[in-house]
Each structure stands twice: as C-alpha cells, then as structure tokens.
Amino acid sequence: MIQAPKGTKDVLPQDSYRAQHVEAAMRQAAALAGYREVRTPVFEHTELFLRGVGDTTDIVQKEMYTFLDKGGRSITLKPEGTAGAVRALIEGKLFAQAQPQKMYYLNNPIFRYENPQHGRLREHHQFGMECFGAKEPTADAELISLLLNMLAGLGLDDLTVHVNSIGCPVCRPGYHQRLREYLGDNLGNLCENCRQRFDRNPLRVLDCKETACKRIVADAPVVLDMLCDECDDHFARLQQLLDAAGVRYQVDPRIVRGLDYYTKTVFEIIMHGVREGLALCGGGRYDGLVEMLGGPDLPAVGFGIGMERILMELDNRGIALPEPEQYQIYVANIEPESLTAAFQLTLALRAAGLRVDCDHSSRSLRAQFKYANKLNVHMLVMVGGEEMQRGNVRLRDMRSGEEKEIPLQGAVEQIAGMLMRKNGGVEQNG
C-alpha cells in the first residue's frame, strides 16, 4: 500500500468541515478590515527566498525543498508566505495604487523539511495577512487585534501577545556589535550553526533552540536598550495602541522571529494550558523587504498562522466545531422504472437550494431506507408505485415516522416550506 509522504496528512471528507469553519472565520476577519485575497504559486525561484527570508535562517539552511526543473532553474516549494506576496505586489505594480495595500492568503500550502511534530508538518497550510504602505504602528496594532478577535471567535481566548522591537538598519548594527562582543566570550560553547551565524547575523543566535545556546543567550544584551529614537517611538506608540484596544500583552526582548526580513515590531501569540508557552503564530514589521526584492521603499507588516496548529489547539481544549449535515432529503425510487423520475425530482430540489441525494447503486427500496437512516436525513421522498400513478409522491418524516402523500406538481415548493418550518422558519442550507 502506498502511503502519504512523511510529514503530510490527508484531510478526509468527514473532517474537512473543521478546516472550512476556521477558513470562514479567517475570511470574515480579513474582510472586516478591508483585506483582499492574493493567491501565489506553490513554487517560486529559489533566489526569492535566499534574498527575502535570509541565508542564515534555519529555513534556508536546513528546511527548504529545492530542486532543478527541466530547464535547469533552481525552484523551491514555498517555505513561507510573505516573500511570495511581496513578489506579487512588485510584479503586479500594486505599489502604484492607493496605499495601504491590504492582502491575505488562505489555505496556502507551506513546505519545510523538518521533524514532524503534533501541529507541525512538512506540508502545512497557512493563513497570513500583509499590509503594505502603512508606516504607522496602527497597522501593527490592527493586525494583532484582528488576529486575537478571530481566534477568540473560535473559542481560543486564553492567549497572550508577546511583543518586541528588533530595531532597524540604523540602530541594529550597534546592537549586533554589542551582541558579538558578548557571544565572543562563549563562542566555543555555541552550536555549529550559531558559530557560523556569529559573523553574518548574530541575531539568529537568539532564535536557536539548542539548550546550550539558549542558556548562553539568557544573559545577552537586550535590543530594546539600543533602539534609535524612531524605533523607540514606534514601539512606545504600539504599546499605547494595544492598551487602547484592550489587548493583553507583555514585552519580551528575546523574541526575534526566525526570518531575517523583520524590522521594528515582532510579536508572537502564546498559548496557555496544555501547550503552555508554545507560540500559536507570529509576525511583525518588514519595512525593507519590498525594496530588497526590487520594489520601491515601502513599509509593511504582517503575520502567518498555521491551520493545523489552530485545529490542534481547538482539540486540546475540547472545542467542537459545528458539523453541517450532509443531506436534508433522500429521494428513493420504489421500483427501478421510477429512477428517472426520482433523479429529476432530486435535481429540482437541489435547484431550490436543498441538499438532496438519490440512489446511485441499484439498491432495493428497503436498502434505500437503511441508507437514508445512515445519512440522518430529515425527510425521505418515495417516487413510483401507486402514488406515481395518482400523480403523487410519498413523504416520510424520518424523525417522527409520519407519512403523507403530496402532488408531484408543486412538490418542490411544498417540501422546501416543510423543511423551513421544521427549522423554526429559517431555511438552513449551509
């Protein structure tokens, strides 16, 4: 038997409603703030991620799925969503339109070659929002608030935002120098990756997950102590805005995020309870990335969150999502000769907005009854027999067992009205 590759997971039909429910909440949250969907390719030229993500990151060094296509071009399956969104912005010349440009991506497949864990797969699906052309911290606060409200609507309300500022090209070099001075005394005790990062990007050492490195950086200099006036003011105003929005947050100077493009604001949303301390998602500001990838000097801020991690956390908390019913009605043919008439009625009921099915397996009437019971339909419609000769069909309420005949002419309208009344006067088709 051929199995799915390691680190991938099927979403089976009986489970897909859960992801669809979360996706609907994401679309609604994005629409409320004027974000519109962007869809970028699953693969991009490798150069995009080397330049955009950073060649000192774990993603580029260890985790990318990269290959040569038949034309000898280096291609990489998308390891994150922001770089592709920036490339689309530049290529589509969206920077020439009114700013800010707000976009989101949804059900975006992300590929990283890493050790599969609960809630972290080699192929996972990401929801992200990106705001281009907005330099004020209101854009940062808007995204954080919007994300928290969306998660709270799903039942994930026991969350804390950790925020930090990692400075900008003006103030960060001074911090890098001080950090190198500190790390230099412990260089021999750092892991091999961090020793390589020491000269190229010492900030990456702060993001290392190795125990020895984490112990060393615990007493490292704090970037907040070395911010320039602009970065310091931006971070102070962000906190004021979060306070005004009623957001529960704490300043965490150890957050640097795992991507090189971040400037100023970085944040993570931290879980409590079963997965205490685990980051549910994160994001931040990347004011230099658009220019770095060939566009104009355009400020930007965004975040990404994995669908699988959200569903994992909902499971951890025992939060059930509403499962829609597959069918409302089953149309049974009493004898084989009435199958065509049953099929026609099925199509007419669907055209009226009802979820309906009929027999596709040459079942006997008794077997069709059993199948309809398994489907848990509200109503069974029987077509054929003596009823058909009288120009009627027979209805059976599958909850009460009551049956009655109604004329085939006008049956669609009558059945739709009956279901509407059963649902308290509101037709439920979603």
GILIN-V875129 format. One record per helix or strand. SS is the DSSP state (~ for helix, > for strand). FROM is the first residue (numbers start at 0). LEN is the number of residues. If there is no record, write none. Layout:
SS&FROM&LEN + SS&FROM&LEN
//
This chain:
~&15&17 + >&35&2 + >&42&3 + ~&45&7 + ~&57&6 + >&65&3 + >&73&4 + ~&81&10 + ~&93&3 + >&100&11 + >&116&1 + >&119&1 + >&122&10 + ~&136&17 + >&158&7 + ~&171&13 + ~&186&3 + ~&191&9 + ~&201&6 + ~&210&7 + ~&222&4 + ~&228&16 + >&248&3 + >&262&9 + ~&272&3 + >&278&7 + ~&288&4 + >&299&7 + ~&306&10 + >&328&5 + ~&335&16 + >&355&3 + ~&364&11 + >&378&5 + ~&384&5 + >&391&6 + >&402&5 + ~&410&12
//
